[in-house]
Amino acid sequence: MKLVALFLVFGFVVCAWCEEAKKADVKTEEKKDFKAKLADLSKDQKRAEDKTRQKADVKSEEKKDIKAKLADLSKVQKRAKDYYGYTNSYPDYGSTDYPDYGSTDYPDYGST
């Protein structure tokens, strides 16, 4: 009887010890999973930063291209202005001598 009781006590001790070992294993696995998730997040963040940097590089290249095109266009306009001798601006209409329509000074056409 003492032997059976001793085996039962020993069995409970071993069972409790195994449960504690399982809990420790689960905690270490959770830590590994957490570290893996953090590593994935850092990789994703780095990819996002790289994409943002690439977009900024593309935008700066587009701006440079637009500036170059505008410079070329202004050169072409200047050459055309020098060649044809005129500008694309409108004439100053305020400098013409039109009669004041509100005045009563009409020219005399020989009316009687």
Backbone torsions as a table, in degrees:
resi	resn	phi	psi	omega
1	MET	NA	-41.8	178.6
2	LYS	-62.9	-34.9	-179.1
3	LEU	-67.7	-40.4	178.2
4	VAL	-65.2	-43.9	179.1
5	ALA	-62.9	-40.2	178.7
6	LEU	-64.3	-41.4	176.4
7	PHE	-64.6	-39.8	177.9
8	LEU	-63.1	-45.1	178.4
9	VAL	-63.3	-45.2	178.5
10	PHE	-61.7	-39.5	177.8
11	GLY	-63.1	-41.7	177.6
12	PHE	-65.1	-39.5	179.3
13	VAL	-64.7	-45.4	-179.9
14	VAL	-64.7	-40.8	179.6
15	CYS	-63.3	-44.4	179.0
16	ALA	-64.9	-39.5	-179.8
17	TRP	-65.7	-39.4	178.4
18	CYS	-66.1	-39.2	178.1
19	GLU	-62.7	-41.3	177.6
20	GLU	-64.3	-38.3	178.8
21	ALA	-66.6	-39.1	177.8
22	LYS	-63.8	-41.6	179.3
23	LYS	-63.0	-39.7	178.7
24	ALA	-66.0	-40.0	177.8
25	ASP	-63.6	-41.7	179.9
26	VAL	-63.5	-41.3	179.3
27	LYS	-64.2	-42.1	179.4
28	THR	-67.1	-36.9	177.0
29	GLU	-65.9	-38.8	177.5
30	GLU	-64.0	-39.0	177.8
31	LYS	-64.6	-42.1	178.7
32	LYS	-63.7	-43.2	178.3
33	ASP	-62.5	-41.4	179.5
34	PHE	-63.5	-43.6	178.1
35	LYS	-64.1	-38.8	178.4
36	ALA	-65.2	-40.7	178.1
37	LYS	-64.3	-41.0	177.6
38	LEU	-63.1	-40.7	178.1
39	ALA	-63.8	-41.6	178.0
40	ASP	-63.8	-40.9	179.2
41	LEU	-64.3	-40.3	179.4
42	SER	-66.7	-36.7	176.5
43	LYS	-65.0	-43.4	178.6
44	ASP	-62.4	-41.4	179.4
45	GLN	-64.4	-40.7	179.1
46	LYS	-65.3	-41.0	177.1
47	ARG	-61.8	-41.2	179.7
48	ALA	-64.6	-41.2	178.0
49	GLU	-64.5	-40.0	178.4
50	ASP	-63.9	-41.6	178.6
51	LYS	-64.7	-40.9	178.3
52	THR	-63.2	-42.1	179.0
53	ARG	-64.3	-41.1	178.5
54	GLN	-64.0	-41.7	178.1
55	LYS	-63.2	-40.8	178.5
56	ALA	-64.8	-39.1	177.7
57	ASP	-64.1	-41.8	179.6
58	VAL	-64.4	-42.4	179.6
59	LYS	-64.2	-40.5	179.5
60	SER	-67.2	-36.8	176.5
61	GLU	-65.5	-39.8	178.0
62	GLU	-64.0	-40.6	178.0
63	LYS	-62.7	-41.4	178.3
64	LYS	-63.4	-41.5	178.8
65	ASP	-63.3	-42.7	179.8
66	ILE	-64.6	-42.6	178.6
67	LYS	-62.3	-40.7	178.9
68	ALA	-65.2	-41.6	178.7
69	LYS	-63.9	-41.2	178.3
70	LEU	-64.9	-39.2	177.8
71	ALA	-64.0	-42.9	177.8
72	ASP	-63.2	-41.4	179.3
73	LEU	-63.9	-41.1	178.9
74	SER	-66.3	-34.9	176.7
75	LYS	-64.8	-42.2	179.9
76	VAL	-65.1	-42.1	178.4
77	GLN	-63.1	-40.5	-179.9
78	LYS	-65.7	-41.5	177.5
79	ARG	-63.1	-40.8	179.1
80	ALA	-66.2	-39.9	179.0
81	LYS	-64.0	-44.2	179.8
82	ASP	-66.8	-35.7	-176.8
83	TYR	-75.3	-48.2	-176.2
84	TYR	-87.8	-18.4	176.1
85	GLY	76.1	25.8	176.2
86	TYR	-141.8	168.3	177.8
87	THR	-113.8	169.5	178.6
88	ASN	-89.2	8.7	-178.1
89	SER	-83.7	158.2	179.7
90	TYR	-81.6	151.7	179.2
91	PRO	-70.4	159.8	-179.9
92	ASP	-83.6	105.7	-176.5
93	TYR	-77.1	-12.9	179.9
94	GLY	-75.2	-12.6	-175.4
95	SER	-92.3	-4.5	-179.6
96	THR	-78.3	155.3	-177.8
97	ASP	-101.4	84.1	175.0
98	TYR	-97.9	149.2	179.1
99	PRO	-70.8	151.7	176.8
100	ASP	-77.0	115.3	-174.5
101	TYR	-71.7	-13.7	178.9
102	GLY	-88.4	-5.4	-176.9
103	SER	-83.9	162.1	179.9
104	THR	-108.4	12.3	179.4
105	ASP	-88.1	82.9	178.9
106	TYR	-91.9	147.0	177.3
107	PRO	-70.2	148.4	-178.3
108	ASP	-88.3	115.8	-179.0
109	TYR	-103.4	22.3	177.3
110	GLY	83.0	31.2	178.7
111	SER	-79.8	147.5	-178.8
112	THR	-114.5	NA	NA
